[in-house]
Amino acid sequence: MNKYFSPLRYGACALMAAGGLVLALPAKATSLVYEATAVTDIKVNGHRYHNATVTVSFTGNPADVAQVVDGSGTAVASGASYCNGPGYFWWIKKGNSSVSVTSHGHTIVAHFAPGQLFVALDTCNGGIGFGSFVGPNGLEPAYPLAYTLGTAMAFAESTPNPLGTPAHMSGSPWSCIGYPPTFIGSNGQGNGLCVAPDAYPLHSDIGDVVFYLPYTNIITTDGSLVGNHVGNLNQGTFSIQVVKDE
């Protein structure tokens, strides 16, 4: 069994958000389980799996859901004028995370080292999912797996208790270092490209894990994506579920 590596240091940035069927939160719930499933490409311990069923899970305490704030205690706001103001970016970064990969009838499970993944919801830009403390900037809101469009986006725009409300939804799953890739963001260039993920693996108990974005809607032969929402052609599901006291 491989030793865990130290988690990378991190900064702050804007995220994505999502939505769906909202359920009542049981009074005796002790934890929330966030889970995303998509068919995609992934590499685990040097072996790449194509068209694998990939499920990322994160278990955390509802009390740890919080607004992202800067050093002065002010809620982080996007540079875009329509996103200015506090309250649109929520996350939970304390918890246990893992990934299950099923390919050709065989399933492997990798448990991520602590401090690498977080769950986030952005009510302004319409996204929800798993981000990580990796990449050139030390924080990626849409890597390894985060959702936009569909009921995921509707959930983010209409839920008063984001990340603390049990729900089931669907949307377009991104695995993009450098999100948003077009128009704004994109490594500060807006060139329509995500950063190649191989140099920024996530560390697990069975080896390094790398997520890919194989199903994209591109503009030209250089791989430029059509847009920050419609640039990905894949579909998947995301859920927030309650773990009750036994």
C-alpha positions in Angstrom: 0.0 0.0 0.0 1.4 3.4 -1.0 1.9 6.1 1.5 -0.2 9.3 1.2 1.5 12.4 -0.1 1.2 15.8 1.6 -1.8 17.8 0.2 -1.0 20.9 -1.9 -1.4 24.4 -0.5 -4.4 26.3 -1.8 -5.8 29.7 -2.7 -9.3 31.0 -3.5 -11.4 31.2 -6.7 -15.0 31.1 -7.9 -16.8 27.8 -8.4 -19.8 26.2 -10.2 -23.2 25.1 -9.0 -26.2 22.6 -9.5 -29.7 21.3 -8.6 -32.6 18.8 -8.6 -35.1 17.1 -6.3 -35.0 18.5 -2.8 -35.9 16.3 0.2 -36.4 17.1 3.9 -33.3 16.8 6.1 -33.9 14.2 8.9 -33.3 15.5 12.4 -30.9 12.7 13.4 -28.6 12.9 10.4 -24.9 12.9 11.4 -23.3 13.1 8.0 -24.0 14.0 4.4 -22.6 11.9 1.5 -21.9 13.7 -1.8 -21.7 11.4 -4.8 -21.1 11.9 -8.5 -21.2 9.3 -11.2 -20.2 9.5 -14.9 -18.9 7.4 -17.7 -15.5 8.8 -18.5 -11.7 8.2 -18.8 -9.5 7.9 -15.7 -6.0 6.7 -14.9 -5.3 4.9 -11.6 -1.7 3.9 -10.6 -0.5 4.3 -14.2 -3.3 2.3 -15.9 -5.8 4.3 -18.0 -9.5 3.1 -18.1 -11.6 4.1 -21.1 -15.4 4.6 -20.9 -15.3 3.5 -17.2 -18.1 4.0 -14.8 -16.5 6.4 -12.3 -18.1 7.4 -8.9 -16.5 10.0 -6.6 -17.8 10.0 -3.0 -17.2 12.5 -0.2 -18.6 12.1 3.4 -18.7 15.2 5.6 -20.6 16.9 8.4 -23.3 19.4 7.5 -22.0 21.7 10.2 -18.8 22.1 8.1 -20.6 23.6 5.1 -19.6 27.3 4.9 -19.3 30.3 2.6 -15.8 30.9 1.2 -14.3 34.0 2.6 -11.1 36.0 2.1 -8.6 37.0 4.7 -10.7 39.9 5.9 -13.7 37.6 6.5 -15.6 38.9 3.4 -17.4 36.3 1.3 -15.5 35.7 -2.0 -17.1 37.4 -5.1 -16.4 36.9 -8.7 -14.8 39.6 -10.9 -17.8 39.5 -13.1 -20.3 42.3 -12.2 -23.3 40.0 -12.1 -21.5 37.8 -9.4 -20.4 40.6 -7.1 -21.5 40.4 -3.5 -21.4 37.8 -0.8 -23.1 34.5 -0.4 -22.9 32.7 -3.8 -19.9 30.4 -3.2 -20.3 27.5 -0.7 -18.1 24.6 0.1 -17.2 21.8 2.5 -13.6 20.8 2.6 -13.4 18.6 5.7 -14.3 14.9 5.0 -13.3 11.6 3.6 -13.3 11.0 -0.2 -12.8 8.1 -2.6 -13.3 7.0 -6.2 -14.8 3.8 -7.5 -13.9 2.7 -11.1 -15.7 -0.1 -12.9 -14.4 -1.3 -16.3 -15.1 -4.6 -18.1 -16.9 -6.0 -15.0 -14.0 -5.3 -12.6 -14.2 -2.6 -9.9 -11.4 -0.9 -8.0 -11.7 1.6 -5.1 -9.2 4.2 -4.3 -9.3 6.3 -1.1 -7.9 9.8 -1.5 -5.4 11.3 0.8 -6.9 13.9 3.2 -7.0 17.5 2.3 -7.1 17.2 -1.5 -10.8 17.3 -2.4 -13.7 19.6 -1.5 -17.4 19.8 -2.4 -18.5 23.2 -3.7 -21.6 25.0 -5.0 -21.6 28.3 -7.0 -25.1 29.9 -7.2 -23.9 32.6 -9.6 -22.2 30.5 -12.3 -24.5 27.5 -11.9 -22.4 24.5 -10.8 -21.9 21.8 -8.1 -19.4 19.0 -7.6 -15.9 18.1 -6.5 -13.0 20.5 -6.7 -9.4 20.0 -5.5 -6.3 21.7 -4.2 -4.2 21.0 -7.3 -3.3 22.6 -10.6 -1.1 25.7 -11.4 -3.2 27.9 -9.1 -3.4 25.4 -6.2 -7.2 25.3 -6.4 -9.5 23.9 -9.1 -13.3 24.2 -8.9 -14.1 21.7 -11.7 -11.5 19.0 -11.1 -11.9 16.1 -10.6 -15.6 16.1 -11.3 -18.1 19.0 -11.2 -21.5 19.6 -12.9 -23.2 22.4 -14.7 -26.4 22.6 -16.8 -29.5 20.4 -16.2 -31.2 20.0 -12.9 -27.8 20.6 -11.2 -27.9 24.3 -12.3 -31.5 24.7 -11.2 -30.6 23.3 -7.8 -27.9 25.9 -7.3 -30.1 28.8 -8.2 -33.1 27.9 -6.0 -31.9 26.2 -2.8 -31.5 28.3 0.3 -29.3 25.8 2.1 -26.8 24.7 -0.5 -24.7 21.6 0.2 -26.8 21.0 3.3 -30.0 19.9 1.5 -30.4 16.2 0.4 -31.0 16.1 -3.4 -30.6 14.1 -6.6 -29.8 15.8 -9.9 -28.1 15.4 -13.3 -26.0 17.6 -15.5 -22.8 17.9 -17.6 -19.8 16.6 -15.7 -16.5 18.5 -16.1 -12.9 17.3 -15.3 -11.2 20.6 -16.2 -8.1 22.1 -14.7 -8.3 25.7 -15.6 -12.1 26.0 -15.5 -13.7 28.2 -16.9 -11.7 27.5 -20.2 -13.3 30.1 -22.5 -13.9 33.9 -22.4 -12.7 34.2 -18.8 -10.3 32.2 -16.8 -8.5 29.5 -18.7 -5.1 29.9 -17.1 -5.5 33.7 -17.5 -5.6 33.4 -21.3 -9.2 32.5 -22.2 -7.8 30.2 -24.9 -10.6 27.6 -24.7 -8.4 24.9 -23.3 -8.2 22.9 -20.1 -4.8 22.2 -18.6 -3.5 18.7 -19.2 -4.1 16.9 -15.9 -1.3 14.4 -15.9 1.1 16.7 -14.1 -1.4 17.2 -11.3 -2.4 13.8 -10.0 -4.6 13.1 -6.9 -2.9 10.8 -4.4 -4.6 7.7 -3.1 -3.9 4.6 -1.1 -3.5 2.5 -4.4 -1.6 5.1 -6.4 -2.0 8.4 -8.3 -5.4 9.1 -9.9 -5.9 11.3 -13.0 -9.3 12.3 -14.4 -9.8 13.2 -18.1 -12.4 15.1 -20.2 -12.9 12.8 -23.3 -16.2 14.0 -24.6 -16.0 17.6 -25.7 -17.6 20.1 -28.1 -14.6 21.8 -29.8 -14.3 24.8 -32.1 -11.1 24.0 -34.0 -8.6 21.3 -34.5 -6.5 22.6 -31.6 -9.1 21.4 -29.1 -10.6 24.7 -28.1 -14.0 24.3 -26.4 -17.2 25.9 -27.6 -18.1 27.3 -24.2 -17.8 27.1 -20.4 -21.1 25.1 -20.2 -21.7 23.5 -23.6 -18.1 22.6 -24.2 -18.6 19.2 -22.6 -20.9 16.7 -24.2 -21.0 14.2 -21.3 -23.8 13.6 -18.8 -23.8 12.3 -15.3 -25.5 12.4 -11.9 -24.8 14.0 -8.6 -26.5 13.4 -5.2 -26.5 14.6 -1.6 -27.6 11.9 0.7 -28.2 11.6 4.5 -26.4 9.1 6.7 -28.6 8.5 9.7 -27.7 7.7 13.3 -27.7 4.0 14.0 
